[in-house]
């Protein structure tokens, strides 16, 4: 299969043209090196996965750059954070842009090195797995925000997702779409590589125990965190569960969705979502799309898939979603019943409540909790959205709209 054009490509070019350094983050196997080779074919390339290359970069950084002239792409740069000081010295003595393109998968380590050494000199972007838009060849590339303008523009390039459960089960790693790779073989290799190459550097535990933990989290994707429950099933302490969950987030395996923070809202907890539903299916042993579709976890996998696609829509436009997308579960001061909103998208002072339902027959009652947003000062509630398996856009109330997931 030919190279799938990545939606983020034009934004990478723009950032490189205006920044001294560009850092592309993302999990293993999402295609960081491939997209950089495609967008920047003129770059020299090296990779810190290679031990001898790492050793020279760490012990003889100036010699390393003599052997690897600019402009240069360095993969897995977090493995030799000390090289950032030498990069700083080089870029501070030049006015040229786009001399360094870096990539890596452990964001906190990278971010600390960047803030210590390259603050103000580096532009940071994230590459997710393939989005359904990319897989289906949809050129529309705006982040999901349920305004009338977005909906009108999105309708110009709608394509039916008739194979939605195959997409959810297959996952979003590019290699599964590049060649006829066996699904189980790919994820077996992925998990083994992840445990051996990433985890050994970050935790002190045997791989079997960590694998059990990884499977426990996959089985709870989209659910509120219960550290005690996971600790009991895994056989480790709650502090260890918290530490290991941080490792999953740092290496791009899960995204921890944060609660919406407001003095008017109370008792919200964090929720982990697997970044790739194919990996979550493999870990929880749902081996076919049909078995998944008819399983007890179908709803949570569907929700995980939709959340992941929304996050991708931000990353692929070069935007940071961390301060725009939240969720809510709990009580507020005025309403005495428990409330839940799957997603709250905030933009320009407007809060858009989003429900995600594996249903082809959405009801207005599904948006009943949206009124909780009215108690938040200095914010306006926008139209409520139910993303679901309905076949056409349908108003359920004047301020509540059911949308097919093709609109994401």
URDABEL-V220901 format. One record per residue. SS is DSSP state (H for helix, E for strand, - for the rest). OMEGA is omega in whole degrees, 0 to 359 (none if undefined). D_LAST is the distance of its C-alpha to the last C-alpha in Angstrom with 1 decimal. Layout:
SS_OMEGA_D_LAST ; SS_OMEGA_D_LAST
//
This chain:
-_179_25.2 ; -_180_24.9 ; -_177_23.1 ; -_180_19.3 ; -_182_18.6 ; -_185_16.7 ; -_184_14.3 ; -_188_16.3 ; H_181_19.5 ; H_179_20.2 ; H_174_19.7 ; H_180_22.1 ; H_180_24.6 ; H_181_24.5 ; H_180_25.0 ; H_182_27.8 ; H_184_29.5 ; H_183_29.8 ; -_176_30.3 ; -_177_33.3 ; E_174_31.3 ; E_177_27.7 ; E_177_26.5 ; E_180_23.6 ; E_179_22.8 ; -_180_21.1 ; -_175_22.1 ; -_173_24.6 ; -_176_23.6 ; -_174_20.2 ; -_182_21.9 ; H_181_23.2 ; H_182_26.5 ; H_182_25.2 ; H_179_22.9 ; H_175_25.8 ; H_183_28.3 ; H_184_26.2 ; H_183_25.6 ; -_184_29.0 ; -_183_31.4 ; -_185_34.4 ; -_163_34.2 ; E_186_36.7 ; E_171_35.1 ; E_188_36.2 ; E_181_34.8 ; -_167_36.1 ; -_180_35.5 ; -_186_39.0 ; H_182_41.7 ; H_177_44.3 ; H_178_41.8 ; H_182_40.9 ; H_179_44.6 ; H_180_45.6 ; H_182_42.7 ; H_187_43.9 ; H_182_47.6 ; -_186_48.0 ; H_181_45.0 ; H_176_47.0 ; H_177_48.1 ; H_182_44.6 ; H_171_43.5 ; H_180_46.6 ; H_181_45.4 ; -_186_41.8 ; -_179_42.0 ; -_355_39.3 ; -_193_36.6 ; E_170_35.5 ; E_177_32.5 ; E_178_33.2 ; E_181_31.0 ; -_187_31.0 ; H_181_32.7 ; H_181_32.6 ; H_176_35.4 ; H_183_37.9 ; -_182_36.9 ; -_181_40.4 ; H_182_39.6 ; H_178_37.5 ; H_178_40.8 ; H_175_42.1 ; H_177_38.9 ; H_181_39.4 ; H_182_43.0 ; H_184_42.0 ; H_178_39.3 ; H_179_41.5 ; -_181_44.2 ; -_176_42.0 ; -_181_40.0 ; -_180_38.0 ; -_175_34.2 ; -_181_32.1 ; -_179_35.1 ; E_169_33.3 ; E_184_30.0 ; E_174_29.6 ; E_179_27.3 ; E_186_27.4 ; -_180_25.8 ; -_193_27.7 ; H_182_26.2 ; H_178_28.8 ; H_178_31.7 ; H_183_30.2 ; H_178_29.3 ; H_178_32.9 ; H_179_34.4 ; H_181_32.4 ; H_179_33.3 ; H_190_36.9 ; H_189_37.4 ; -_178_34.8 ; -_180_33.8 ; -_183_33.1 ; -_187_33.3 ; E_173_30.1 ; E_187_26.4 ; E_178_24.0 ; E_179_20.6 ; E_174_18.7 ; -_176_17.6 ; -_170_15.3 ; -_180_15.4 ; -_173_13.8 ; -_177_10.1 ; H_176_9.2 ; H_181_8.7 ; H_181_12.2 ; H_183_13.6 ; H_179_12.8 ; -_178_14.0 ; -_184_11.2 ; -_178_12.7 ; -_186_10.2 ; -_172_10.2 ; -_178_9.3 ; -_184_8.2 ; -_175_5.7 ; -_192_8.5 ; -_173_9.0 ; -_179_12.0 ; H_179_13.5 ; H_179_13.6 ; H_184_9.9 ; H_179_9.3 ; H_180_12.4 ; H_182_11.6 ; H_182_8.3 ; H_179_10.5 ; H_182_12.9 ; H_177_11.2 ; -_173_9.7 ; -_182_11.1 ; -_177_11.9 ; -_183_11.3 ; -_182_14.9 ; -_189_15.7 ; H_182_13.1 ; H_173_16.0 ; H_178_17.6 ; H_180_14.6 ; H_183_14.6 ; H_183_18.3 ; H_182_18.8 ; -_191_16.8 ; -_179_15.6 ; -_187_19.1 ; -_184_19.9 ; H_179_23.3 ; H_179_22.2 ; H_179_20.8 ; H_183_23.7 ; -_177_26.4 ; -_183_27.2 ; -_177_27.4 ; -_186_28.4 ; H_181_25.7 ; H_180_28.2 ; H_180_30.2 ; H_184_27.4 ; H_173_26.4 ; H_179_30.1 ; H_181_30.7 ; H_181_27.7 ; H_179_28.9 ; H_179_32.5 ; H_179_31.7 ; H_181_29.7 ; H_185_32.5 ; H_190_35.2 ; H_182_34.0 ; H_189_31.9 ; H_181_33.0 ; H_180_36.7 ; H_189_36.6 ; -_180_34.9 ; -_175_36.4 ; -_181_39.9 ; -_177_39.4 ; -_187_39.9 ; H_180_36.9 ; H_178_37.4 ; H_180_37.0 ; H_177_33.9 ; H_177_32.5 ; H_177_33.1 ; H_181_31.4 ; H_179_28.3 ; H_178_28.2 ; H_180_28.7 ; H_179_25.7 ; H_180_23.5 ; -_181_24.7 ; -_181_23.6 ; -_181_20.1 ; -_179_18.2 ; -_176_21.7 ; E_182_23.8 ; -_172_26.1 ; -_185_29.6 ; H_183_31.7 ; H_181_34.8 ; H_180_33.3 ; H_180_32.0 ; H_180_35.3 ; H_182_37.3 ; H_184_35.5 ; H_182_35.6 ; -_177_39.2 ; -_182_38.7 ; -_177_38.9 ; H_176_36.2 ; H_178_36.6 ; H_177_36.1 ; H_180_32.8 ; H_180_31.6 ; H_182_32.7 ; H_176_31.2 ; H_175_27.8 ; H_178_28.0 ; H_178_28.8 ; H_179_25.6 ; H_182_23.6 ; H_182_25.7 ; -_172_25.3 ; -_179_21.5 ; -_178_21.6 ; E_169_20.1 ; E_179_18.4 ; E_179_20.2 ; E_185_18.1 ; -_176_20.5 ; E_175_21.5 ; -_185_21.3 ; -_176_24.7 ; -_179_26.7 ; -_181_30.3 ; -_183_29.3 ; E_186_27.4 ; -_169_29.2 ; -_176_29.2 ; -_179_25.7 ; -_180_25.5 ; -_179_23.3 ; E_177_20.8 ; E_173_20.4 ; E_173_17.4 ; E_179_18.1 ; -_184_16.1 ; -_182_16.6 ; H_176_16.6 ; H_178_19.1 ; H_178_21.5 ; H_178_21.2 ; H_179_22.0 ; H_183_24.9 ; H_182_26.3 ; -_171_26.3 ; -_168_27.7 ; -_195_25.2 ; -_176_26.4 ; -_180_24.7 ; H_180_21.4 ; H_178_23.4 ; H_178_25.1 ; H_183_21.9 ; H_184_20.4 ; -_185_23.7 ; -_177_24.3 ; -_181_24.5 ; -_183_21.9 ; H_181_19.2 ; H_181_17.5 ; H_177_17.6 ; H_177_16.3 ; H_179_13.3 ; H_178_12.6 ; H_179_13.4 ; H_183_11.0 ; H_178_7.9 ; H_179_9.6 ; H_180_10.3 ; H_178_7.0 ; H_178_6.4 ; H_178_10.0 ; H_181_9.8 ; H_175_7.7 ; H_182_10.8 ; H_183_13.3 ; -_173_12.6 ; -_179_13.3 ; -_184_16.3 ; -_178_15.5 ; -_183_16.8 ; -_189_14.6 ; -_182_17.7 ; -_183_18.8 ; -_188_15.6 ; E_183_14.1 ; E_171_16.6 ; E_178_17.4 ; E_168_20.5 ; E_178_23.1 ; E_180_26.6 ; -_170_28.8 ; E_187_29.4 ; -_189_32.8 ; -_184_32.9 ; -_190_31.1 ; -_181_33.0 ; -_178_30.5 ; -_181_28.0 ; E_178_24.4 ; E_173_21.1 ; E_186_17.7 ; E_179_15.1 ; E_168_13.4 ; E_178_14.7 ; E_182_13.0 ; E_176_15.9 ; E_178_16.2 ; -_177_19.5 ; -_179_21.1 ; E_178_18.6 ; E_180_17.2 ; E_178_14.0 ; E_183_14.4 ; E_172_11.6 ; E_180_12.8 ; E_187_11.5 ; -_176_13.8 ; -_185_14.8 ; -_173_16.1 ; -_182_16.3 ; -_183_18.4 ; -_180_17.0 ; -_180_19.8 ; H_182_20.3 ; H_179_22.0 ; H_178_18.9 ; H_185_18.4 ; H_183_22.1 ; H_186_21.8 ; H_182_19.9 ; H_180_23.4 ; H_181_24.2 ; H_181_22.4 ; H_182_25.1 ; H_184_27.8 ; -_181_26.3 ; -_175_28.5 ; -_176_27.4 ; -_179_23.8 ; E_177_22.3 ; E_177_19.9 ; -_181_17.0 ; -_176_15.4 ; E_183_14.4 ; E_169_11.2 ; E_177_11.4 ; E_189_8.5 ; E_183_10.7 ; -_174_12.2 ; -_185_13.4 ; -_177_13.8 ; -_178_13.3 ; -_184_12.4 ; E_174_15.3 ; E_176_17.0 ; E_170_18.8 ; E_181_20.5 ; -_182_20.7 ; -_179_18.6 ; E_187_16.4 ; E_173_13.6 ; E_182_12.2 ; E_168_8.9 ; E_183_8.3 ; H_175_5.7 ; H_181_5.5 ; H_180_3.8 ; -_none_0.0
//
